[in-house]
Amino acid sequence: MSDYSLTTFDQSGVLTQVKYALTAVQNGETCLGIRAKNGIVIASEKKIGSILIEESSIRKIDNIAPYMGAAYSGIGADFASVMRKARKDVQTYHGRYMDRINPFMLCKQTAELFQEYTQSGGVRPFGVGMIVGGWDEEQGGQIFQVEASGTYYCWKATALGKGATTAKNFLEKRYSDDLDIEDAIHTAILTLKDSFEGELTEKNIELGIVRESDPKKEFKVLSQQEIRDYLREVE
């Protein structure tokens, strides 16, 4: 019975529906985030199911605020719903305090939403995990991972999705605290390439970055031409 009940633990102390939600994330496309000494980068695979689909209509990385963005693994529709709530939280915070919400506070609120949906009747857990990257005016670049269970952590580098284990092993070998943003971009591409099935091109990955050198500290999703240039650099 616990397989069908959201709020009932099984004999091993597991909320089965939450476990299934985490499985949906593990089966999703790989995404990752890296914090450099002078910025952050998040990257994601983007697999198009058919040549008839307009590729620009599928986005694996999107802005939450001008200085913050997110990638996801799992169910796309759930991600869209969470992003609407997150963007509303950004505007609500600004309207109340006349200041911008930092990545930690936003991820805390998002994680609280996720956790609420693990213990409420008449709903199901979100089948999505998120990697949020943004700029904190006090802490600098920040990378957070928000899981379907409602847990969230700040990471130096992390990954979600089908290739997460391979990606984390790769990042553990390549990461250093003095990593430059350009090297972090190259590392992100090489990490995806290590577990990607087929040829990695500008059409099947997305990259989002924040550079400390940017006066506005804007979160920018790179164009296909920019990604193509970085792919040439790592060959």
MARFI-777049 format. One record per residue (C-alpha): residue in three letters; y, z, x; residue number from 1. Coordinates in steps of 0.001 Angstrom, whole numbers. Layout:
! MARFI-777049
+------+---------+---------+---------+------+
! resn !      yy !      zz !      xx ! resi !
+------+---------+---------+---------+------+
!  ala !       Y !       Z !       X !  NUM !
...
+------+---------+---------+---------+------+
//
This chain:
! MARFI-777049
+------+---------+---------+---------+------+
! resn !      yy !      zz !      xx ! resi !
+------+---------+---------+---------+------+
!  met !       0 !       0 !       0 !    1 !
!  ser !    2332 !     717 !    2925 !    2 !
!  asp !    2231 !   -3004 !    3785 !    3 !
!  tyr !    4292 !   -3714 !     675 !    4 !
!  ser !    6470 !    -580 !     573 !    5 !
!  leu !    9644 !    -511 !    2611 !    6 !
!  thr !   10010 !    3270 !    2618 !    7 !
!  thr !    6376 !    4361 !    3082 !    8 !
!  phe !    4948 !    5089 !    6524 !    9 !
!  asp !    1403 !    3994 !    7306 !   10 !
!  gln !   -1186 !    6307 !    8870 !   11 !
!  ser !      48 !    5555 !   12392 !   12 !
!  gly !    3655 !    6452 !   11502 !   13 !
!  val !    4955 !    2877 !   11301 !   14 !
!  leu !    7198 !    1363 !    8627 !   15 !
!  thr !    5208 !   -1831 !    8230 !   16 !
!  gln !    7974 !   -3955 !    6723 !   17 !
!  val !   10291 !   -3037 !    9615 !   18 !
!  lys !    7507 !   -3998 !   12022 !   19 !
!  tyr !    7221 !   -7362 !   10262 !   20 !
!  ala !   10998 !   -7848 !   10539 !   21 !
!  leu !   10786 !   -7235 !   14289 !   22 !
!  thr !    7934 !   -9772 !   14418 !   23 !
!  ala !   10189 !  -12355 !   12736 !   24 !
!  val !   12672 !  -11810 !   15580 !   25 !
!  gln !    9945 !  -12110 !   18218 !   26 !
!  asn !    8891 !  -15442 !   16724 !   27 !
!  gly !   12433 !  -16846 !   16843 !   28 !
!  glu !   14090 !  -19011 !   19457 !   29 !
!  thr !   14993 !  -17322 !   22717 !   30 !
!  cys !   18526 !  -16054 !   23233 !   31 !
!  leu !   19990 !  -13920 !   26005 !   32 !
!  gly !   23114 !  -12205 !   27256 !   33 !
!  ile !   24381 !  -11435 !   30762 !   34 !
!  arg !   27285 !   -9235 !   31826 !   35 !
!  ala !   29004 !  -10447 !   34998 !   36 !
!  lys !   31606 !   -8614 !   37065 !   37 !
!  asn !   34324 !  -10848 !   35620 !   38 !
!  gly !   33077 !  -11869 !   32180 !   39 !
!  ile !   30058 !  -12269 !   29924 !   40 !
!  val !   27788 !  -15107 !   28882 !   41 !
!  ile !   25368 !  -15443 !   25972 !   42 !
!  ala !   22981 !  -18366 !   25655 !   43 !
!  ser !   20425 !  -19584 !   23152 !   44 !
!  glu !   17878 !  -22274 !   22579 !   45 !
!  lys !   18687 !  -24601 !   19688 !   46 !
!  lys !   15716 !  -26573 !   18454 !   47 !
!  ile !   16363 !  -29260 !   15845 !   48 !
!  gly !   13476 !  -29671 !   13402 !   49 !
!  ser !   14174 !  -33334 !   12609 !   50 !
!  ile !   16196 !  -36223 !   14021 !   51 !
!  leu !   17697 !  -36574 !   10534 !   52 !
!  ile !   19453 !  -33208 !   10744 !   53 !
!  glu !   23113 !  -33278 !   11778 !   54 !
!  glu !   22902 !  -31126 !   14905 !   55 !
!  ser !   26479 !  -29838 !   14641 !   56 !
!  ser !   25535 !  -28096 !   11374 !   57 !
!  ile !   23150 !  -25763 !   13243 !   58 !
!  arg !   24829 !  -23024 !   15265 !   59 !
!  lys !   22926 !  -20427 !   17257 !   60 !
!  ile !   26068 !  -18867 !   18728 !   61 !
!  asp !   29179 !  -18136 !   16708 !   62 !
!  asn !   32447 !  -16216 !   16886 !   63 !
!  ile !   32794 !  -12841 !   15226 !   64 !
!  ala !   36381 !  -12442 !   16430 !   65 !
!  pro !   38547 !  -14382 !   18900 !   66 !
!  tyr !   37294 !  -12127 !   21728 !   67 !
!  met !   33695 !  -11610 !   20600 !   68 !
!  gly !   30679 !  -13668 !   19574 !   69 !
!  ala !   26956 !  -13377 !   18876 !   70 !
!  ala !   23651 !  -15187 !   19278 !   71 !
!  tyr !   20568 !  -14474 !   17204 !   72 !
!  ser !   16828 !  -14776 !   17009 !   73 !
!  gly !   15017 !  -14716 !   13670 !   74 !
!  ile !   16045 !  -15860 !   10202 !   75 !
!  gly !   19223 !  -17955 !   10210 !   76 !
!  ala !   20262 !  -17092 !    6656 !   77 !
!  asp !   20108 !  -13372 !    7473 !   78 !
!  phe !   22298 !  -13975 !   10521 !   79 !
!  ala !   24889 !  -15763 !    8378 !   80 !
!  ser !   24954 !  -12842 !    5948 !   81 !
!  val !   25363 !  -10280 !    8746 !   82 !
!  met !   28110 !  -12350 !   10376 !   83 !
!  arg !   30108 !  -12408 !    7137 !   84 !
!  lys !   29921 !   -8608 !    7002 !   85 !
!  ala !   30811 !   -8278 !   10710 !   86 !
!  arg !   33870 !  -10532 !   10361 !   87 !
!  lys !   34993 !   -8499 !    7366 !   88 !
!  asp !   34603 !   -5311 !    9445 !   89 !
!  val !   36835 !   -6835 !   12141 !   90 !
!  gln !   39572 !   -7557 !    9608 !   91 !
!  thr !   39201 !   -4181 !    7867 !   92 !
!  tyr !   39533 !   -2305 !   11161 !   93 !
!  his !   42615 !   -4310 !   12133 !   94 !
!  gly !   44225 !   -3763 !    8737 !   95 !
!  arg !   43615 !     -28 !    8898 !   96 !
!  tyr !   44506 !     710 !   12536 !   97 !
!  met !   46560 !   -2347 !   13565 !   98 !
!  asp !   44241 !   -2700 !   16535 !   99 !
!  arg !   41183 !   -4756 !   17357 !  100 !
!  ile !   37726 !   -3251 !   17049 !  101 !
!  asn !   35769 !   -3136 !   20310 !  102 !
!  pro !   32222 !   -4499 !   20673 !  103 !
!  phe !   30684 !   -1011 !   20664 !  104 !
!  met !   32237 !      -6 !   17340 !  105 !
!  leu !   31340 !   -3314 !   15688 !  106 !
!  cys !   27724 !   -3143 !   16866 !  107 !
!  lys !   27512 !     466 !   15682 !  108 !
!  gln !   28612 !    -566 !   12190 !  109 !
!  thr !   26219 !   -3540 !   12184 !  110 !
!  ala !   23333 !   -1333 !   13329 !  111 !
!  glu !   24137 !    1132 !   10550 !  112 !
!  leu !   23877 !   -1734 !    8047 !  113 !
!  phe !   20510 !   -2758 !    9517 !  114 !
!  gln !   19223 !     828 !    9396 !  115 !
!  glu !   20362 !    1294 !    5801 !  116 !
!  tyr !   18247 !   -1700 !    4818 !  117 !
!  thr !   15146 !     -39 !    6339 !  118 !
!  gln !   15261 !    2956 !    3967 !  119 !
!  ser !   16727 !    1656 !     697 !  120 !
!  gly !   14815 !     598 !   -2392 !  121 !
!  gly !   15111 !   -2924 !   -3799 !  122 !
!  val !   16004 !   -4562 !    -475 !  123 !
!  arg !   14180 !   -5724 !    2646 !  124 !
!  pro !   15046 !   -5344 !    6336 !  125 !
!  phe !   17090 !   -8094 !    7971 !  126 !
!  gly !   14734 !  -10424 !    9832 !  127 !
!  val !   17186 !  -10993 !   12638 !  128 !
!  gly !   18081 !   -9565 !   16024 !  129 !
!  met !   21488 !  -10160 !   17606 !  130 !
!  ile !   22973 !  -10263 !   21080 !  131 !
!  val !   26692 !   -9572 !   20866 !  132 !
!  gly !   29043 !  -10344 !   23738 !  133 !
!  gly !   32730 !   -9567 !   23859 !  134 !
!  trp !   35682 !   -8118 !   25705 !  135 !
!  asp !   36630 !   -4443 !   25593 !  136 !
!  glu !   40192 !   -3736 !   26745 !  137 !
!  glu !   39025 !    -567 !   28517 !  138 !
!  gln !   35445 !   -1376 !   29567 !  139 !
!  gly !   35764 !   -5110 !   30221 !  140 !
!  gly !   32918 !   -7456 !   29313 !  141 !
!  gln !   30186 !   -5941 !   27132 !  142 !
!  ile !   26730 !   -7082 !   26025 !  143 !
!  phe !   24964 !   -5356 !   23120 !  144 !
!  gln !   21585 !   -5936 !   21523 !  145 !
!  val !   21229 !   -5034 !   17833 !  146 !
!  glu !   17666 !   -4921 !   16506 !  147 !
!  ala !   16317 !   -5300 !   12986 !  148 !
!  ser !   15271 !   -1637 !   12981 !  149 !
!  gly !   18892 !    -514 !   13341 !  150 !
!  thr !   18799 !     426 !   17012 !  151 !
!  tyr !   21427 !    -899 !   19413 !  152 !
!  tyr !   22003 !    -632 !   23145 !  153 !
!  cys !   24466 !   -1816 !   25747 !  154 !
!  trp !   22799 !   -4026 !   28352 !  155 !
!  lys !   23606 !   -5579 !   31699 !  156 !
!  ala !   21291 !   -8441 !   30760 !  157 !
!  thr !   18829 !   -8830 !   27908 !  158 !
!  ala !   16902 !  -11344 !   25825 !  159 !
!  leu !   15419 !  -11715 !   22327 !  160 !
!  gly !   12944 !  -14092 !   20734 !  161 !
!  lys !    9717 !  -15834 !   21592 !  162 !
!  gly !   10465 !  -16057 !   25306 !  163 !
!  ala !   12084 !  -12615 !   25634 !  164 !
!  thr !    9430 !  -11077 !   27902 !  165 !
!  thr !    9500 !  -13994 !   30336 !  166 !
!  ala !   13302 !  -14091 !   30222 !  167 !
!  lys !   13686 !  -10370 !   30939 !  168 !
!  asn !   11291 !  -10597 !   33879 !  169 !
!  phe !   13325 !  -13515 !   35234 !  170 !
!  leu !   16618 !  -11658 !   34739 !  171 !
!  glu !   15318 !   -8516 !   36447 !  172 !
!  lys !   14652 !  -10576 !   39569 !  173 !
!  arg !   17970 !  -12469 !   39511 !  174 !
!  tyr !   20494 !   -9938 !   38204 !  175 !
!  ser !   22936 !   -8000 !   40376 !  176 !
!  asp !   26004 !   -5919 !   39511 !  177 !
!  asp !   28314 !   -8190 !   41520 !  178 !
!  leu !   27219 !  -11355 !   39685 !  179 !
!  asp !   30114 !  -13786 !   39198 !  180 !
!  ile !   30662 !  -15418 !   35793 !  181 !
!  glu !   29816 !  -18886 !   37130 !  182 !
!  asp !   26600 !  -17550 !   38681 !  183 !
!  ala !   25847 !  -15772 !   35388 !  184 !
!  ile !   26139 !  -19092 !   33525 !  185 !
!  his !   23760 !  -20731 !   36001 !  186 !
!  thr !   21357 !  -17777 !   35690 !  187 !
!  ala !   21453 !  -18000 !   31882 !  188 !
!  ile !   20530 !  -21692 !   31982 !  189 !
!  leu !   17762 !  -21147 !   34542 !  190 !
!  thr !   16368 !  -18268 !   32472 !  191 !
!  leu !   16124 !  -20424 !   29352 !  192 !
!  lys !   14725 !  -23280 !   31395 !  193 !
!  asp !   11971 !  -21029 !   32765 !  194 !
!  ser !   10407 !  -20509 !   29313 !  195 !
!  phe !   11590 !  -23650 !   27494 !  196 !
!  glu !    9002 !  -26129 !   26282 !  197 !
!  gly !   10167 !  -29623 !   27164 !  198 !
!  glu !   13376 !  -30866 !   28746 !  199 !
!  leu !   16463 !  -28665 !   28539 !  200 !
!  thr !   19532 !  -30711 !   27543 !  201 !
!  glu !   23020 !  -30078 !   26217 !  202 !
!  lys !   21677 !  -30747 !   22716 !  203 !
!  asn !   19080 !  -27989 !   22618 !  204 !
!  ile !   20961 !  -25032 !   24101 !  205 !
!  glu !   24252 !  -23283 !   23363 !  206 !
!  leu !   26430 !  -21163 !   25630 !  207 !
!  gly !   29264 !  -18765 !   24807 !  208 !
!  ile !   31449 !  -17077 !   27435 !  209 !
!  val !   34383 !  -14757 !   27987 !  210 !
!  arg !   36188 !  -15020 !   31324 !  211 !
!  glu !   38269 !  -12191 !   32746 !  212 !
!  ser !   40577 !  -14819 !   34231 !  213 !
!  asp !   41488 !  -15995 !   30722 !  214 !
!  pro !   44756 !  -14229 !   29756 !  215 !
!  lys !   43653 !  -14084 !   26105 !  216 !
!  lys !   40045 !  -13064 !   26934 !  217 !
!  glu !   38803 !  -15470 !   24274 !  218 !
!  phe !   35154 !  -15943 !   23407 !  219 !
!  lys !   34510 !  -19645 !   23844 !  220 !
!  val !   31470 !  -21659 !   22793 !  221 !
!  leu !   31038 !  -24388 !   25401 !  222 !
!  ser !   31064 !  -28040 !   24399 !  223 !
!  gln !   28106 !  -30326 !   25046 !  224 !
!  gln !   29999 !  -31994 !   27888 !  225 !
!  glu !   30623 !  -28635 !   29574 !  226 !
!  ile !   26959 !  -27678 !   29161 !  227 !
!  arg !   25912 !  -31061 !   30574 !  228 !
!  asp !   28021 !  -30388 !   33675 !  229 !
!  tyr !   26428 !  -26957 !   34182 !  230 !
!  leu !   22950 !  -28440 !   33739 !  231 !
!  arg !   23693 !  -30891 !   36542 !  232 !
!  glu !   24809 !  -28003 !   38773 !  233 !
!  val !   21535 !  -26117 !   38415 !  234 !
!  glu !   19284 !  -29124 !   39031 !  235 !
+------+---------+---------+---------+------+
//
